[in-house]
Amino acid sequence: MRIEVAKSAGFCFGAKRAVDMVQELLHRGEKAATLGALLHNPQLVEELEAKGVKVVDAPRDTPEGHVLVLRSHGVTLEVEREIERLGLRFADATCPFVKKIHHLAGCSSEENRTFILFGDPGHPEVKGAVSHCKGPYFVCRDHSELQNLLKDHAELTNVPIAAAAQTTFHMGEWEKCLETLKKVCTNAAVFDTICNATAKRQKEALDLAGKCDVMIVIGGRDSSNTAKLGDICARQCRTYLIEKASELPTFPAGLSVGITAGASTPASIIKEVLVTMAEVNSTEQNFEEMLEESLKSMNTDEKVHGVVVGISPTEVYVDVGRKQAGFIPAVELSNDPTAKPEDIVKMGDEMELLIMKTNDQEGTIMLSKRRVDAMRGWDIIQTALENNEVLEGKVIEVVKGGVIVLWDGMRVFVPASQATVSRGEDLNALQGQEVRFRVIEVDRKRRRAVGSIRSVLREERKAAQAKFWEQVEEGQEFTGKVKSLTNFGAFVDLGGVDGMIHISELSWNRVKHPSEVVKVGDTVNVYVKGLDRENGKISLGYRRREDNPWVKLEQEFPAGTVCEAKVVGMTDFGAFASVIPGIDGLIHISQIADHRIDKPQDVLKVGDVVKVKITDVDLERHRVSLSIRAVLEDEQAAAAAEEAPADEVVFSTEDESSEE
């Protein structure tokens, strides 16, 4: 029996990336949950479940403390928003090729183009892509559905169209669809979004099936790309689609058997099938070694010099002076998962690169920049450790137990105890921040570098404190940030030194808790009220004299002023009313009415707005006396004066006595 394995059998880039992402989470001690099966391969799902990976149907089902992993097929826009609304920690394993279709779907609406996507409407990849459409769109399973669509919607022949395909769409079917679109639609922008690995896998399967008696297609029965491989092979020869080695049929001697596998099929399952075939058919060939050779064309010990000649969202194209075309996948450019290729390199850049994989059939070389950076980085980071140097990097990830800082292509782990000045601070606040740190440990064997932000912060804080105490004076003004709150006041970071605003200094009004005036993180303007240099304590003032309600009262509401006041409290001897915010005056029971009353409640209630006269202001004792009665009497006197005859002369008692 002759057995031949397709060169591209097994994991594609997106599938491997998704599995590696989950394995990395587990390696770091994280708990992981995947939104649906990570890949359409039941054996892999079972293997991950055995390691504690949960499978959930919706974001809200994510167990507490788990990182939600979005599988390579991607999710709908609605699911993305739900994850954001729930505040879940997540890892996005969406294949970059799928992300490209999401982008095209969104852009088509912005350009007023009708979006046509070729694929399975029920497939999660297709559902996720069309969810980004804001305008009209259609999904076609195959060429016949496209013909029916154009027949039912004749307007599509003239309107602007954007067409793309599911990454695992049948290449032959796609070519037929393209031919029709070019002939019928006059304004169509067509994007080839079928994954290179898919196209290559389908072509290899077709060629292999054409020269074999039997084809074995290994993969999950729910896998779209595996089903298409089976369909392609079945048109050429007898084909068996299996998920595992135990499903292998028995073949008679003398047959030539071809083997291929879907993009979500682990190499371990392919190896198991090959070994089983060897045992069943009693052949001496070591099929496991043959598989290793067919999957591995790596040459990781060779470096090349490259020049950037092209940049796309997913990879960078490089001229390496060979007949093969060099390319760097985005994941091999930098250790920063958020970095975009255009932010890392520009046209004409020259760099040292490591050859990751050569493909003589396609004439390509896959290269890595980040691995060369990492090799060089270990020497530099070791020197930084020995010299106690302070380095600058960016926090690219918050992980269990600390943060990851990216420095010169190197990932440096900073434990939580070394990430902030004091324990318990929120590490998420460091995400995306530029930080200064020292290397405190390097383990080349484990490829691990450990750093400390805290040691640098403490030194900087100590230096800032010394400088502050040299220059600070009472009355000096500062802009600071509220660091923490207590029942008795607010602590403010003045730039390496903390001062306290006592609760009584926060507002001229009565305050029960500092949170009524300020909150943690607020930027405030303060002035130094007092200094205790011996104990390193600073008392701060926050309220301003011009905001003092007693100053306003003195200037705008002197004794004799008539104004409106709101009743805010009642006692047996009178009522308290607010004259201006922060100042309440007393209306004595004798001043509530122009007649005798038994209790204030007979005339007033809390919330009443009444007209009062300010009869006395005691600024020193902060007391204000008010009178409703005086207002009433003034009004009665004014009314009596208006009713008196114009020629009537009224002499006062005082005038009469003086004449005598």
SVG drawing of the C-alpha trace seen along z (x, -y; Angstrom):
<svg xmlns="http://www.w3.org/2000/svg" viewBox="-58 -125 85 132">
<polyline fill="none" stroke="black" stroke-width="0.4" points="0.0,0.0 1.2,-3.4 0.3,-6.3 0.8,-10.0 0.0,-12.8 -1.0,-16.3 1.8,-18.8 -0.7,-21.3 -2.7,-18.8 -3.5,-19.9 -3.8,-23.2 -4.0,-26.4 -2.6,-29.6 -5.8,-30.8 -6.6,-27.4 -3.1,-27.1 -3.2,-30.7 -6.5,-30.0 -5.2,-26.8 -1.9,-28.5 -3.8,-31.3 -5.7,-28.9 -2.6,-26.9 -0.8,-30.2 -3.7,-31.2 -3.5,-27.8 0.3,-28.0 0.0,-31.4 -2.4,-29.8 -5.5,-31.4 -8.9,-29.8 -10.3,-29.8 -13.8,-29.4 -14.4,-29.4 -17.5,-30.9 -18.7,-27.8 -16.3,-25.0 -12.9,-26.5 -12.6,-24.5 -14.9,-22.2 -13.0,-19.2 -14.6,-17.1 -11.4,-15.4 -9.6,-18.7 -12.5,-20.1 -12.5,-17.0 -8.8,-17.4 -9.2,-21.1 -12.1,-20.2 -9.9,-17.7 -7.5,-20.6 -10.4,-22.6 -11.4,-24.7 -15.1,-25.4 -17.4,-25.8 -20.1,-28.4 -23.0,-29.3 -23.2,-33.0 -20.9,-35.6 -23.2,-35.8 -22.5,-32.1 -18.8,-32.8 -17.9,-31.4 -16.5,-34.0 -12.7,-34.3 -12.5,-32.9 -11.0,-34.5 -13.5,-34.2 -11.8,-33.1 -13.4,-34.2 -12.8,-31.4 -11.1,-31.8 -14.5,-32.1 -15.2,-35.4 -18.4,-36.6 -21.2,-39.0 -21.0,-42.7 -23.9,-42.2 -21.8,-39.6 -18.8,-42.0 -21.0,-44.7 -22.4,-42.3 -18.9,-41.3 -18.0,-45.0 -21.2,-45.7 -20.6,-42.8 -17.0,-43.9 -15.6,-40.4 -11.9,-39.7 -11.5,-38.1 -8.9,-36.9 -9.7,-37.5 -8.6,-34.5 -10.5,-35.6 -8.5,-34.8 -7.0,-37.9 -8.4,-36.8 -11.9,-36.7 -11.3,-40.2 -10.5,-41.4 -14.0,-40.3 -15.6,-42.1 -13.8,-45.3 -14.9,-44.9 -18.5,-44.4 -18.4,-47.6 -16.7,-49.6 -19.2,-48.5 -22.0,-50.2 -19.9,-53.4 -19.3,-53.4 -23.0,-52.8 -22.2,-49.4 -24.5,-46.3 -22.4,-43.6 -22.6,-40.0 -20.9,-37.3 -20.4,-33.8 -20.7,-31.1 -22.9,-29.2 -25.5,-31.6 -25.6,-29.4 -21.8,-29.4 -20.6,-31.5 -18.0,-33.2 -20.7,-34.4 -23.0,-35.5 -20.2,-37.5 -19.2,-39.1 -22.7,-40.3 -23.4,-41.7 -20.9,-44.5 -23.1,-45.5 -25.0,-48.7 -26.6,-48.6 -28.1,-46.0 -26.4,-42.6 -27.0,-39.1 -25.5,-35.7 -25.1,-33.1 -24.2,-29.5 -23.0,-28.9 -23.1,-29.9 -26.7,-28.9 -27.9,-31.0 -26.0,-34.0 -27.8,-33.5 -31.2,-33.4 -30.2,-36.5 -29.4,-38.5 -32.6,-37.3 -34.8,-38.4 -32.9,-41.7 -32.2,-43.1 -31.1,-46.4 -27.8,-44.7 -26.5,-44.7 -26.1,-48.5 -25.7,-49.5 -22.3,-49.5 -21.5,-46.0 -18.8,-44.7 -18.3,-40.9 -16.3,-38.6 -16.2,-35.0 -16.1,-33.0 -12.5,-32.1 -13.2,-28.4 -15.3,-28.8 -14.9,-26.3 -12.3,-27.8 -13.9,-26.3 -17.3,-27.7 -15.7,-31.0 -14.2,-31.2 -17.6,-30.6 -19.2,-33.3 -16.4,-35.7 -17.0,-35.1 -20.7,-35.8 -20.1,-39.0 -17.7,-40.3 -20.1,-39.7 -23.4,-40.9 -22.5,-43.5 -21.1,-46.7 -20.0,-48.3 -18.6,-45.4 -15.6,-45.5 -14.5,-41.9 -12.2,-40.9 -10.5,-37.6 -10.9,-36.6 -10.5,-32.9 -7.7,-32.0 -4.4,-31.2 -4.2,-28.0 -7.7,-27.0 -7.0,-27.6 -3.7,-25.7 -5.3,-22.8 -8.1,-22.5 -5.7,-22.5 -3.5,-19.9 -6.5,-17.7 -7.7,-17.9 -4.3,-17.0 -3.8,-14.2 -7.3,-12.7 -6.7,-12.7 -3.8,-10.3 -5.0,-8.1 -7.5,-5.2 -8.9,-6.3 -8.8,-9.5 -9.0,-9.8 -10.1,-13.3 -9.6,-13.8 -11.5,-16.4 -14.6,-17.2 -17.9,-16.5 -19.1,-20.0 -16.1,-21.6 -16.9,-23.6 -13.5,-23.4 -13.2,-19.7 -16.6,-19.1 -15.4,-21.0 -12.2,-18.9 -14.4,-15.8 -16.6,-17.1 -13.6,-18.0 -12.0,-14.6 -15.3,-12.7 -15.5,-14.0 -12.2,-12.4 -12.2,-9.1 -13.7,-7.1 -13.4,-9.2 -13.8,-8.6 -14.3,-11.4 -13.2,-10.4 -12.8,-12.2 -10.3,-9.7 -8.3,-6.6 -10.9,-4.1 -13.1,-5.1 -10.6,-3.9 -11.9,-1.3 -9.7,1.7 -8.1,1.4 -7.1,4.2 -3.4,4.4 -2.1,2.6 -4.2,-0.6 -2.8,-4.1 -4.3,-6.1 -4.1,-9.9 -4.6,-11.6 -5.5,-15.2 -7.0,-17.0 -9.1,-20.0 -7.7,-23.2 -9.0,-22.4 -7.4,-18.9 -4.5,-18.6 -1.4,-16.9 -1.7,-14.4 -4.9,-12.9 -3.3,-12.8 -0.3,-11.0 -2.6,-8.5 -4.3,-7.8 -1.0,-7.1 0.3,-4.9 -2.9,-2.9 -2.8,-2.4 0.8,-1.2 -0.2,1.3 -3.4,2.5 -1.6,2.9 1.7,4.3 3.9,2.0 7.4,1.2 7.3,-2.5 7.4,-4.9 4.4,-7.0 4.9,-9.2 8.3,-10.3 6.8,-10.9 4.2,-13.1 6.7,-15.1 8.7,-15.7 5.6,-16.6 4.5,-19.2 7.9,-20.6 10.0,-22.6 11.4,-24.8 14.8,-26.4 15.0,-28.4 18.8,-28.6 19.2,-31.0 19.0,-34.8 18.5,-37.0 18.7,-40.7 15.4,-42.1 13.9,-45.4 10.3,-46.2 8.5,-46.5 4.9,-46.2 2.6,-46.5 -0.9,-45.1 -3.1,-44.9 -2.0,-41.2 1.5,-40.9 4.6,-42.8 6.3,-41.9 10.1,-41.8 12.7,-41.5 15.4,-39.2 17.4,-39.0 16.1,-35.5 13.8,-34.1 11.2,-33.5 8.9,-36.3 9.4,-37.0 6.6,-37.9 6.3,-38.5 2.9,-37.7 1.7,-40.4 2.1,-38.1 5.8,-37.7 6.5,-41.5 6.2,-42.3 5.4,-40.9 2.8,-43.7 -0.5,-42.1 -2.1,-45.5 0.5,-46.9 -0.3,-47.4 2.2,-46.6 2.1,-50.2 3.1,-51.4 6.1,-49.1 7.7,-49.4 7.6,-51.6 8.5,-51.2 12.2,-50.8 13.1,-49.8 16.0,-47.3 16.1,-44.6 17.5,-41.3 15.0,-38.5 14.8,-34.8 13.6,-32.3 10.6,-30.4 9.4,-28.4 10.1,-28.0 7.5,-26.9 9.3,-26.2 6.0,-25.3 4.5,-28.7 7.8,-30.4 7.5,-32.1 9.5,-32.4 7.8,-33.1 10.0,-35.3 10.1,-36.6 11.3,-40.0 10.2,-39.6 12.3,-36.5 15.4,-38.2 14.6,-41.1 14.1,-38.7 17.5,-37.0 19.3,-40.4 17.1,-41.5 18.3,-38.7 21.9,-40.0 20.8,-43.6 18.4,-42.8 21.1,-40.8 23.4,-43.8 20.6,-46.0 20.2,-43.6 23.9,-43.7 24.1,-47.5 20.8,-48.1 19.6,-50.2 16.2,-51.9 14.4,-51.0 11.2,-52.3 8.5,-50.1 4.8,-49.8 2.3,-47.7 0.7,-45.6 -1.2,-43.1 -2.6,-42.6 -2.3,-38.9 -2.9,-36.8 -0.5,-38.0 0.9,-41.0 1.5,-42.8 3.5,-42.3 5.8,-45.1 7.1,-45.2 10.6,-46.6 12.5,-46.5 10.6,-43.4 11.0,-41.6 8.1,-40.6 9.0,-41.4 6.8,-40.1 6.2,-42.5 4.6,-40.8 1.7,-42.7 3.8,-43.2 6.4,-45.1 3.9,-46.9 2.7,-49.8 3.9,-51.9 1.5,-50.2 -0.3,-46.9 -3.9,-46.6 -3.8,-49.2 -5.8,-48.4 -3.4,-46.9 -5.8,-47.6 -5.0,-51.3 -1.5,-50.4 -2.9,-48.9 -1.3,-50.7 0.8,-53.0 4.5,-53.8 6.4,-52.8 9.9,-52.9 11.2,-49.7 14.3,-47.7 15.1,-44.1 15.4,-42.1 15.6,-38.6 16.6,-36.9 16.2,-33.1 17.3,-32.4 16.5,-28.7 12.9,-29.5 12.9,-32.5 11.7,-34.6 12.6,-38.2 11.1,-39.7 11.0,-43.5 10.0,-46.0 8.2,-49.2 7.8,-49.8 11.5,-50.2 11.8,-53.0 8.6,-54.7 9.8,-54.7 13.1,-56.2 11.4,-58.9 9.0,-59.5 11.8,-59.8 13.6,-62.3 10.4,-64.3 9.7,-64.4 13.2,-65.8 12.8,-68.5 9.3,-69.3 10.3,-69.9 13.1,-72.1 10.8,-74.5 7.4,-74.2 6.0,-77.2 2.7,-77.9 0.2,-79.6 1.8,-78.0 -0.7,-76.7 -0.6,-73.3 -2.6,-71.2 -2.9,-67.6 -4.8,-64.4 -7.2,-63.0 -5.5,-59.7 -7.9,-58.4 -10.8,-59.4 -11.4,-58.8 -14.3,-59.8 -12.3,-62.9 -10.8,-64.1 -9.2,-63.6 -5.6,-62.8 -4.1,-64.5 -0.9,-63.5 1.0,-66.8 3.6,-65.0 5.4,-62.5 4.1,-64.0 0.7,-63.6 -1.3,-66.3 -4.6,-66.1 -7.7,-68.3 -9.7,-68.1 -13.4,-67.5 -14.1,-71.0 -11.9,-72.5 -13.6,-70.9 -16.7,-73.1 -18.4,-76.1 -21.5,-73.9 -22.0,-71.1 -20.5,-67.9 -21.1,-64.4 -18.4,-62.7 -15.6,-63.9 -17.2,-62.0 -19.9,-64.6 -17.3,-67.1 -14.5,-65.1 -13.8,-61.6 -10.6,-59.5 -8.8,-60.6 -10.1,-64.2 -7.7,-66.9 -7.9,-69.7 -6.4,-73.1 -5.2,-73.4 -3.0,-75.6 -0.8,-74.8 -2.5,-75.7 0.1,-74.2 3.4,-72.2 4.7,-69.7 8.2,-69.2 9.2,-67.0 6.5,-64.4 6.2,-65.1 2.6,-66.1 0.9,-68.8 -2.5,-70.4 -4.2,-71.6 -6.9,-74.2 -9.5,-73.7 -12.3,-76.1 -11.7,-79.7 -12.5,-82.9 -14.5,-84.3 -16.7,-81.3 -17.4,-81.9 -21.1,-82.4 -20.6,-84.7 -18.5,-87.1 -21.3,-87.0 -23.9,-87.6 -22.0,-90.6 -21.6,-92.2 -25.0,-91.4 -27.4,-90.8 -26.8,-93.4 -29.2,-93.8 -32.5,-95.3 -32.5,-93.4 -35.8,-91.8 -35.4,-88.5 -37.0,-85.1 -35.9,-82.2 -36.7,-78.5 -37.8,-76.8 -35.3,-74.0 -36.0,-73.1 -38.4,-73.5 -37.9,-73.8 -40.2,-74.7 -38.8,-78.2 -38.8,-79.0 -37.9,-78.0 -34.7,-77.9 -34.7,-79.1 -31.9,-79.1 -31.0,-82.7 -28.3,-81.6 -26.7,-78.2 -24.6,-77.5 -26.3,-80.0 -29.5,-79.3 -31.1,-82.1 -33.5,-81.8 -37.0,-83.1 -37.9,-83.3 -41.5,-82.2 -42.2,-85.8 -41.2,-86.9 -43.2,-84.3 -46.5,-86.2 -48.0,-89.5 -50.1,-87.8 -49.4,-85.4 -49.0,-81.7 -48.5,-78.6 -45.9,-76.8 -44.1,-77.5 -45.9,-74.5 -49.2,-76.4 -48.0,-78.7 -45.0,-77.1 -43.8,-73.8 -40.5,-72.6 -40.2,-73.5 -42.2,-76.7 -40.6,-79.7 -41.3,-82.9 -40.4,-86.6 -38.2,-87.7 -36.3,-90.7 -32.7,-90.2 -32.9,-91.9 -29.4,-91.1 -26.1,-89.6 -23.5,-88.4 -20.5,-87.6 -18.3,-86.6 -20.7,-84.0 -22.1,-83.1 -25.7,-83.9 -28.5,-85.5 -31.8,-86.7 -34.8,-86.8 -38.3,-88.2 -41.5,-87.5 -43.4,-89.8 -41.2,-92.8 -42.0,-92.3 -45.8,-92.1 -45.6,-95.3 -43.7,-97.2 -46.3,-96.1 -49.2,-97.2 -47.5,-100.6 -47.0,-101.1 -50.6,-100.2 -51.9,-102.7 -49.8,-105.4 -51.3,-104.9 -54.9,-105.1 -54.4,-108.4 -55.9,-111.6 -53.3,-113.7 -54.0,-116.9 -54.0,-115.3 -51.1,-116.2 -50.1,-113.8 -48.0,-115.1 -46.0,-112.6 -45.9,-112.5 -42.3,-113.5 -43.1,-116.7 -45.8,-117.7 -43.6,-117.2 -40.8,-119.3 -43.2,-122.2 -44.2,-122.3"/>
</svg>
